[in-house]
Every structure is written in structure tokens, then in C-alpha cells.
């Protein structure tokens, strides 16, 4: 214990217990949910928020989900000032704290002896929320009305631990596969109630006073850790830009993103200015306040070499300026935010993280692969095996992660907003749940952005209907603007998609598409890859050799890009040290 009364042991023990409660919530939701996007892909997050609306713990929550949890808890308290034991609230309001309408969030206020101490939060991406088309990613929606999703602004769905049937029936009447949605709803309620039970047990063990002291201490400690990490950075003003691909006819020139970052080590602060970005656009690509904040924090945490708790204490040391009515900022009703968790968010995460590479090694990170493409498509139709309609999202792809000062890009990265925290689908489970058949899934050599640490490679896949037509909807990005390398690293590979007819003829598909895939036809997707960090000529030749032996690189590409020459010995392929030194010197001079 310090002389100021901060009990380090107590704080560490309770922090781990609270983190364990979030993990138990996560396990409950993963095992109990009905839809594949939740129980296979793990597109959900859980968190615990304090009674005064500070994010306390999120364990392995996806940043784009949990950074806004405290905003949702605040909205709940504003709309319902008299919280009661047994209440539960449903929120998916993108204009006041939520990520986007597809993320249904259950908030349960945890009361002990009548006092509100915590809010348990379970958020899950739904396969369908009643959009006007069968997908929760409606890129072409000019406003929330055309998007069509049912919006629930912290609506009470349980009172005295019992469902309020009116709200449940509204959802079941509008959502295309109501039994699937209701199963997911019950899983979220179960996860939040598990947290309620465990938090009450925690308070019973330590007492209300000690728990309140812990919350203050843990958030203050996290703030000090973040401040210390910033104090170790060079003072600088960083500028960076990014660009989302054109989306015809809504964004014929694409969407440019700009950030200005003031690193102020003497104050232990980072100031991020987003006020120079464009106003809201008339399609579904607008960010929400929650996803804007999540993107900034995600980019910063990726870029600084520090292990800091991810909670509201750490958030206090980052100031974010954003405009209301901006595509990168706070949305103005009724602009659609259907894709707020993905496309522009991914570009903003990349933009912030890559900006820190301007400080030099070991700071910053290259850009990770973007593009919610064919492998992330929402599929719908009628399954003749059951005679029932189906709607579900695939998460069968990989997308290459960014190279950093410390490591190569993660192979199964996903996209920047996910950063490896979601799971990839099982081929067999997908083929059981939906009437499709995969033709192939494979990583592609020579595609990762070259660098001292290379980006993760591209991924290619193809699938076809088993018997009846299915609708395929995806809102990809990255076919034009690649994920960029930093500090001399190479850019990643761009994305592609194409349709193969029954006769083998192929047609290139645009970034964003809605197609009816007929029996005998195949849709192909080629993911973007991650950018590289540092000069390829600085990559350890032994790592280049390992890449060849493991199939990440071809020998020809390794020699032309990394300047590594090889010889064949009795033990197999080996690096020719002298020839490599000469070739690299020639490439550097050239």
C-alpha cells in the first residue's frame, strides 16, 4: 500500500475479478447465441460500465463495439432516471452513443441495496434488424428511413426480470428470421444477467465502500499509465490523410479522411483534431460518435508501444475534436450510419495508426487490410431443407494485418475495426447453416506489403449455391486505394471480386454489390492485404528464407523485392550472404 492509500494488491485482484466477469459474459453469449455471425464469428462484445458512465472493463471486447458503451449507459440514465432492479434496456440508436443500428445492445443496471453501482453491457451484431434489404450493411441508404432498421433508443425490454412482450413482438414482426433474432436476444440478456449476479457477489465479498474505492483507483491508475506512455513519446504535430474508394453514384470521388494529432508529452496528452473532414454524406458510410472515438483510440493503442488498460481512465488522456454533422464525427439525424463500424472506421484507424510512424521506429503501424468483401457478405434466401427463409453474415475470410516495428502483419487480422478479435467461420458449419458450398479458401503468396516487417497476405475464396438462388450483399472497400506501407514499407494488394457464370465466363464486380447468385454460378473474392513497415532491404534474410519455405513468398519475388539471393546446398535452400549484400547495395543505390 502506498502512502496515499492506493492498495496495489487489492486493485490488481479486483481488476482481474471484474475482467473475469466480462469473460464469463462473453462465454455465455458465444455459447448461447443462435446466429452464425455471433456464435461462430464472435461479432459481439461485453463490458462493464460504472454508475457514473465510465468504461471499467471490456476484456477482449472489439474496440468499435465497447468504446461507446459508456455513452449508451449515459443515454440509458438520461432516458430512465429511475432505474430499478430487474430492468433491462435495448439500445441500437446510432445518434446517441451506439456504434450502428445493426448492433443490438442490452444494458442492465446493477443495483445493490437500491443503489446503482454498475451497468452490464452486452452488444452483438445482428444478421438482420429489419433493414429495407436483407443485410445490416446498407451502403446505398440515403438516410435512416431508406435504411429501414428498427431503432430502439434505450427502450426498456425487461421489467422485474420479465420480457416486455410489446417490444419483442415488434422485433419478431419486422425481422426476417424472428426465431434467430430472439435466440440472440436471449443470449444477450443471459450474458448481462450473469454479470449482474457476479457483480453482486463481488460487492458482497468486498463491501460497497471498497468496490467504489477500487473503481476510482483503477481508473486513476489507468489514466496515470496512459499519461506515462505519452510522456515517453517525442513531442510532435502529425498530419495524415486516407481515402475511401469511390462509391458510385453516391461518392464519385471517394471520401477523403484527414487527421491532425498533437503529441504533448509534457502534458501527458494526445490531441486529435478531426474537424477538417467532410459533412455527412447521403449514403450509409457515415460514422457515429462511438465509432469515431473507437477508431481514434484503436489507432493510438496500435501505434504506441505501451501496455495500458483500455478503459475510461486511459481515455481521459486523449482529447478528440470532431464536428456534428460530419461523415467523420457525430452524425446528424437522419443520415444513415449503416456501415459506421467498418469502411470509414477502418480507414480512420489506419490513418491514425500510420501517422505515428512519422515519429520513427518503434512508433506507428502500417495500414491494415480494408474491405468487407465477398468473404464478409450477408447471404439470404430460402433454404429448401427447411422451407424457411435464412439471413446470415459470412465471416470466412482473413484480410492481412499491418506490419509494425515489432512483427509481421497478422494473417487472420480481419479488418482494422476487428484487429483479430473475431473468429473465422468454420466451412463445415457455414455449409450446414446455409445452402452454400465453398469451392476453395486459400492464402495468396507474394501479396503482403513488403517491408522490414511485411503485411499479412491476401486471402482468396469462392462459394456457390447448393440448389436455389441466394442473394449476396457486400459493401467492400479497397479495390482502388490500397492499405499503405509506412517508413519505407510497401503498400498492400488491393481487393477484387468477380462473378463466374456456369459456362466459366467471369465478370469483374464493383466494390459494393447486390447480386442474386444462381445455381451453377460462383462468386469469388480476393482480399486486400496489409502494408509493410520499414524498408524491405532491412528485412532479416533468414526471415525471407523462412517465408519461402513456408509458402508466404516465392523465391523470385523474394529476390526482386527483398534483394535476397539463394543457393542450394545439401541441406536445401540457403541464403547466399555475399550475393545478398551486393544485390541489396545495388538496389539501394538504384
Secondary structure, DSSP 4 states (H G I P E B T S, - for coil): --TT---HHHHHHHHHHHHHHHHHHHHHHHHH--SHHHHTT--EEEEEEETTS-EEE-TT--HHHHTTHHHHHHHHHHH-SS--TT-EEEE--TTTT-S-TTEEEEEEEEEETTEEEEEEEEEEE-S-SS-SSS-S--TT-SSHHHH-----SSEEEEETTEE-HHHHHHHHHHSTTHHHHHHHHHHHHHHHHHHHHHHHHHHHHH-HHHHHHHHHHHHHHHHHHHHHHHHTSPPEEEEEEEEEPPBTTTBTT-EEEEEEEEEETTTTEEEEE-TTSPBP-SSTTPPPHHHHHHHHHHHHHHHS------SHHHHTTEEEE--BTBSSSB--TTS--TTTTSHHHHHHHHHHHHHGGGG-TTS-B-PPP----GGG-EEEEEETTTTEEEEEE------PPPPBSSSPPPTT---TTTTT-SPPPPHHHHHHHSSEEEEEEEEETT-SPPSSBPPPPEEEEEEEESSS-EEEEEE---SSSPPPPBTTPPP-PPPEEEEE-TTS-EEE--SEEEEEEPTT-EEEEE---PPPBS-GGGS-HHHHHHHHHHTSS-HHHHHHHH---EEEETTEEEE-HHHHHHHHHHHHH-
